[in-house]
Amino acid sequence: MFVYEIMTDLIHDRESPFQLNISFNKLLNHYEEKLNSEVTWEVENAKQILDAQKPYPVLREGSGDIELIKSHKSTIAILLKDLFSGPLTNNEIKIATLPFQNFIFHSSSRLDKIVSVAGEDFQLKVESLSDDEYYIMACTVILKMVYGFDIKYRRPFFYEIPDESGVIRHYKILYNGDFVEVEATKEAPNLFEEDYLELLDNFNDIALWKKKIPPRSYLFKGFILASLVDVTEDQSISNIKTSLISDGKNRNKDFINNFREVFKSLFGFTDIEVGYSFYNKDQNTFMRVYGESMHSFLLNNEDHKKCYDALCERSFDLLINKKEFYAISDVDKFYELSKGKSPQYRTLKEQGYKSSILAPIANEDELLGVLELVSKTPKLLNSVNANRLKDVMPFIVSSVERSKREQENLVEAVIQQECTSIHSSVKWKFEKAALKFIQEGYQGGQKPQFDEIKIEGVYPLYGQIDVQGSSDARNLATKKDLLMQLNMLNKIFKIIIKNEVLPYYKQISYQITKYQEEITEEFRVDSEQQIFDFLLDEVNPILKFQAEKHPNVAEEIEDYFNKIDNDLNLIYFYRKNYDDTVALINKNMSTYIDNEQLVAQAYYPHYFERYKTDGVEHNIYIGKNISPEGNFNPVFLYNLRLWQLQVMCEMENEFYNKQHEYPISLDLASMILVFNQPLTIRFRMDEKKFDVDGTYNARYEVVKKRVDKAFIKGSNKRITQKGKICIVYSQATDETEYLGYIDFLQSKKILDTDVNIVEVQDLQSVTGLKAILVSILYHKNDEKEFYTYDDLMDSLKD
C-alpha cells in the first residue's frame, strides 16, 4: 500500500546541494545480475521485475516529479516486492522514501495500520531539521559518496505516532542507502583534502559549506529504504533520564506534565498519574515535595504524615525495610478485605484510584522516597508491569540523591544567609582567603590555617530605630495579661469554695487576690515568675481535680485552660499583641532599609549589616580596603552619610504610614552615631561577625551600646525622642557637616526647622559628646502635605 504525503516544497523548494530524483537504477542493476543466476526462480523473478519496468524508462533514469512517480505506483510495487515481502508486510515496519524528507512513496501494511489509528489529522513527519542542518547533513553524504571523506555526522531520526489509546509511541528510523547514486554536476567545484579539513573546523559556517558545495550542484538518484523499530520503552527510559538529569533550576514549568507523559509511554496506557513523597528517616515521616507541582497520593492534601499513618504493616515492611515494589491491582477489593483499616487503601479509594504501584526510591544505604503510580482503572497497574520500573529506578534514585544534596546545600545557604551571612562587599576577601586555604591543603605539609580577615582604614556609620519605651510597654502588656488571668481564677475559686468550703481553697483564693493587688500597686521584675510558679504548682492541680469532680465548674475551668498559651502556661494576649507589633515593625523596617541599601551600594561598595532588637540597628563600614578596586574618595563617605540620614527619616514615615496595620500603637525614636576617624574591623570566627579591632577603636563600640539610653546633660530627658532624629557626634567638623545635610533636607521638606544642639551626659570613659535634635516632617503616602509629629498623631486619631 502507498502512503503519499505530497511535500513538493521539500523536494523542489528547500535549498539543498542535491537535485533529488527518485530512481530504481541500482535496484534494476541488481536484478540484471540475477539473470545469470543458476537458480531458476531467481532468474524468473528478475525477468518479471525487469519486464515490468521496461516500458517506463523514467523509473531507471529517475525523476523529481512527484505526480509522475504517483502515476507508476503499481509498477513501483512490483519493483519493490522483494524488499516489502508479502509474508512480512504485516510484521515489518518499512518505507521507501528520500533522504531526510517527509515524502513516502511506498510502505508496509504494518505501517499503514499504525498510521490509520493515529487520527484523521495525523501527518507522518520526521523530527524536524533546521534548513542549515539539513543542508550540512546532505553535504556529508556527498563528501563520503563522491570524494571518500567520511565526516561521520550522524543523528538518530524518529517518528512519533500515537496509538489507539493516545499513547505516543517512538519509532527509530534505520536508513539503508544501498540503492543511492550521487553524481557531481557541471556546477560542482572540485573538492580537495584542504577543503574537507576546512569544513571540519567550520560546522556553523553555512556560507562556507554552500561555497564549497553549492545548491543543486549534485544529482541524487535512487531511493532510501528505511526500517522502523518501536523503541518506545527505550525512548521513555531515555526521556526519563534526560528529565531527571536536568538541573532543577532549568526545568520548565511543563516538567511534571512531560514526566507523566513519559510514564504513559513506558507503560503503554494513558490512565496513569505520577506522584512522589519524600521520606524523612529521622522523623519516620513521608513529606510532600515543594517547588515542582509534584503531588503525593499517599499524603493526598496533607504536607506530611507518619509512615504508620500512611501504610499498613505489610506495605511498610516491603517499602521501608525490604525496599521492594508494592503493587495494588484492585484498591476496592483490598479495601474491603482490610475492612477499611489499611491507610493506603483508604487514601487511594478516597481519591478515586483503583490500582497503584508504590516503588521505593532507595540507594544502598537508605530509603529516599516513594514513587507513586496510580490509575483509575482496576488491575491496570499490577505486580507484573511494576517490573518495567526496574530500568528507570537507577536514574530516579540518582536524581533524588542529587535533589537531596541540593536541598541540603540550599538549607545550608539559607542558614548562611539568615544566620551567618558574608556581605557581598567583603565576600572577595573571604574567597581569597578560602582559595589560599584550599591551595595550602593540596600542597600538604602543615595543617592549613584560614587567614584572619581584617580590614583597615574604614569609616563606620551606625544608626538605630528603636521602639520608644519598649520595656515599659512590655511590662504593661505582661501586667494586663496576669491581671486577666488572676481575675478569671478569682471567679472560678468563688465557685469552688461554694462547692467545698475547705480552708486550703480559701488560702489559694486569698493568694490570688493578694497577687492582684501587688500587680496593680507595683509590678516588680520577679512578679511574673512568682505567679507562674504559684499557678503551675498549686492552682493547676486543683483546677484539674475540680473539673472532674464538679460539673458546675468544669465549663469555667475548660474555658480558662483554652485561653492559656500551651508553651507559656500563661495568658498570652496583650504580650502577643506587643510581640507581634514589634516583630512586624522589625520586618517592615528591615525590608525597607535592605532594599534601600542595595541602591546605596551602586554609589560605592560598602559593608552593611543590620540586626533586630526592639527595633532595627545597622552598621555600615566604607573605605578603600572594602572595595577590591580601592578607588575610594571621601565624597563617597559624605554621600553615604547623607543617604543614611535621609533613609532613616523615610523609615519613620514608612512606619507611621503603616501604623494602622499594627496590633497596638507604639512610637519610634531614631538615632545616628557619627565617628569621624577611620578604624579597623576584624571578622570574629567564633561569633561569625565583624567587630572593631584594637583598644582605641573599642571606644566606638562602648558609645554604640550606651548612648541611646543617655540623657541630655543637666536634664531628665533622653537624647532619643519620638518625632525627632538624633545625631550624636564629638567633633565640631561633624556638627558643621551634618548641619549642611539638615539644611538640604529641610529644603526637601523632610526635616523641620527646629534644630536643637545639646550636650550629652558623660558616659563611662566617654565625655564631650554632643547631639543635634531636629524634628522629622511626616507625610501620608497619598498626599504631598507634610506634618510634624504632633500633627501626625492628631491626623491618625481622626
Buried (B, 14 or more C-beta within 10 A) or exposed (E): EBBBBEBEEBBEEBEBBBBBBBBBBBBBEBBEEBEEEEEEEBBEBBEEBBEBBEEBEBBBEBBBBBEEBEEBEEBBBBBBBBBBEEEEBEEBBBBBBBBBBBBBBBBBBBBBEBBEEBEEEEEBEBEEBEEBBBBBBBBBBBBBBBBEBEBEBEEEBBBBBBBEEEBBBBBBBEEEBEBBBBEBEEEBEEBEEEBBEEBEEEBEBBEBBBEBBBBBBBBBBBBBBBBBEBBBBBBBBBBBBEBBEEEBEEBEEEBBEEBBBBBBBBBBBBBBBBBBBBBBEEEEBBBBBEEEEBBBBBBBEBEBBEBEBBBBEEBBEBBBEEBBBBBBBBBBBBBEEBEEEBBBBBBBBEBEBBBBBBBBBBEEEEBBBBBBBBBBEBEBBBEEBBEBBEBBBEBBBBBBBBBBEEBEEEEEEEEEEEEEBBBEBBEBBBEEBEEBEEEBEEEEEEEBEEBEBEBBEBBBBBBBBBBBBBEEBBBBBBBBBBBBBBEBBBEBBEBBBEEEEEEEBEEBBEBBEEBBEBBEEEBEEEBBEEBBEBBEEEBBEBBEEBBEEBEEBBEBBEEBEEBBEEEEEBBBBBBBBBBEBBEBBBEBBBEBBEEBBEEBEEEBBBBBBBEBEBBBBBBBBBBBBBBEEEEBEEEBBEBBBBBBBBBBBBBBBBBBBBBEEBBBEBBBBBBBBBBEEBBBBBBEEEEEBBEBBEEEBBBBBEBBEEBBEBEBBEEEEBBBBBBBBBBBBBBEEBBEBBBEBBEBBBEEEBBBEEBEEBBBBEBEEBEEBBBBBBBBBBBBEEEEEBBBBEBBBEBBEE
